[in-house]
Amino acid sequence: MTTDTTLDPTDYATQRRMENLLAMSNRLCDAISTDITALENGEFGGLASTDPEVGRLCALYGREVMALKSSGGIKNMPAELVDALKESGGRLTRLLGQHETLVACMRQASEGLIQAVAEEVERSRQRGAPYSAAPKPKHQSSTGAIVYNKVV
């Protein structure tokens, strides 16, 4: 995506940083798309985000975005590069939102299963023993204090 125009060293470094960000963003989009497909198909072994390389790429992407912002942003950069980076960032944001929704659904379903199993185990334990370890009181006792008055 480099242009033929002459750039000063600062603009050249910014352009290289933007090109690197675009490449990283595209790789992250591919990894998240793979995750979404795996989650939708129930193939949890095929999650790309569990790869340490993807974690390092995410960290590097975050650092590079912060460095680009701190260096003055995207002033004087070719419009096609800026547009491509914006489109890729938008795609990444959409994919991350979809990924977050799927992961939240999976988490809620698995927590529900665990709770259902725990409740069933507790019910089966109570059915098996006629006497429980902690006896229940036969009647509710008063929670208030009883005051006795003696007349002397």
N, C-alpha and C positions, 0 to 999 in steps of 0.2 A: 504494500500500500504506500510505498514511498513515492514522493513526487520528484519531478525534475527541477523544481525551483531550488534556489540556493537558500540554505537555512543557516543561521548562526548556530554555534555549538549548543546553546541552551535550547533553542527550538528543535534542533536535531535530536537531542537527548529526550525531550518531551515527546517528540514524534515516535521515537523508538519505544519509549515507555508505553505509549498508547497502543502501538502495534502489539507489544507483548501482552498488554491487558486484554486486547481483543482475542489473541490466541488463547490466553488462559480462560477467558470467559467462555469461549467456544468449547474448550475441553471440559470445563465444569458443567456446561449445558448438556454435553454428551453423557457425562457420568450421571447427572441427575435424571436425564431421560431414561437411562438404563435402569436406575433405581425405581423409577415410576413404573416401568414395564414389569420389572420383577415383583414389585409389591402388588400390582394388579393381577398378576398371574400366580401369586402365592409362592414364588421361587425365592425364598429368603437367602439362599446361598449365592444368588446372583447379584447381590447388592454391591454396586461399585463404590459406594460411599464408605464402606468398611475398609477399603484399601488405604493404607497409610499414605500412599502417594497422593491420593485425592485430598486427604487432610492437610498435607503440606502445601498442596496447590491452593487450597482455600486460604490458608494463612498467608501465603505469598501474594495472592490476589488482593487480600485486604490491606497488606502493607503497601503494595504498589498503588492502590487507589488512594490511600492516605498520602503517599509521597507525591502523587500527581496533583492532589488538591493543595498540598502545602507548597508546591513549586510554582503555583500560579494558575493551575488549571489548564484549560485547552485553548487559550488565546493563540491566535495566529496559526492555527493548525488547519490542514486541508479539510474542507467541509465533508468530503466523502468519508474520511477517516472518523470524523466526529460522529457522523450519522451512523456509520457501521458500529461504532462503540456504543452509541445510545441504543440502537436496535438490539445489540447483543446483551446489553445490560437489562433491557426490558424483558427480553426472552428469559434471561436468568432469573429475574424477579418472579415472572409468571410460573416458571418451573419450580422454583423454591416454594411458592405458595401452594401449588398442587402437591408437592412432596410433603410439605408440612401437614396438609389435610389428610393424606393417606396414612402417614405415620401416626397422627393423632387417632384416627379411626382404628388402626391396628392396636394401638396401646389401650384404647378404651375396651376393645373386644377382649384382649388378653386379660386385662384386669377384671372384667366381668366373669370370664371363665374361671379365673383363680378364686374369686369370691364365691361363685356357685359351687365349686369343688369343696372349698373350706366349709361352707354351710352344710353341704351334704355329709361331709365327714363328721361334723359336730352332731347332726341329727342321728347318724348311725351309731355314734358313741353313746348318745343318750338312750337309744332304744335297747342297746345291749346290756346296760347295767340298770337293774331295778332301783338301786340306791345310788344316789350321787354322793360325791365326796363332801360337798358343802350342803348341809340340809337347809331347806328353805323354812322360814318361820311360818307357823300355822296361822297366825293372825297378824295383822299390822299393828305394831305398837305405836303409841302416841309419840309424836315428835316433840311435843311441847312438855314443859316441866309441870309436875304436879306439886301444888303448894298445899301443905297441911297447916291449918290454923289450930293452935291450942289456946284455949282460954284458961288462964291461970286464976 
